[in-house]
Amino acid sequence: MPHVITNPTELHDPTAFGYSHVVEAPTSGLVFISGQYASDVHGDVVSTDFATQVEKAFANLGTALAAVGLGFGDVVRLGSNIVDHDAERFNALLPVLTRIWGDRPPAHTLVGVAKLAMPGMLFEVEATAVRS
């Protein structure tokens, strides 16, 4: 069976940017969520505040997961990119991770970067989930 692409209508249309939000490999149960950022339905960054961007990016991640019948508990791996990563920004991210996953977070690689794809982006999170 070929992979299945889902682009939730609650999120911006990513095809203009050359990607899809969610790609599922049905035979493996793996679901890949592209990098989510603090975007509105037009793809514009909604805030210049780092903590607000983190919250919105994870809200968008939740929307992408829900569009294919999954939730945060199905996530097994995260990848995060933080512009100008420092302790203050990490300390803004940590409570969000703890609120969502408690003491059972998924595997997570965090990378500090100079800039991201869209002007004003300070944070991006991608995920891999498993359909049980």
Number of C-alpha atoms within 10 A of each C-alpha: 6 8 11 12 15 15 18 19 11 13 18 17 17 15 10 9 9 7 13 18 23 22 19 21 16 14 9 10 11 19 25 21 22 20 21 23 28 27 19 16 12 11 16 15 19 16 16 12 11 20 19 14 23 24 17 22 23 21 15 24 27 15 18 25 25 13 16 18 10 18 16 17 13 18 22 16 16 18 16 18 22 23 18 13 16 10 8 10 17 13 11 15 19 10 12 15 16 12 10 13 14 10 9 10 17 18 12 14 11 14 12 13 14 10 15 15 9 12 9 18 23 27 29 24 23 20 24 21 22 18 16 8
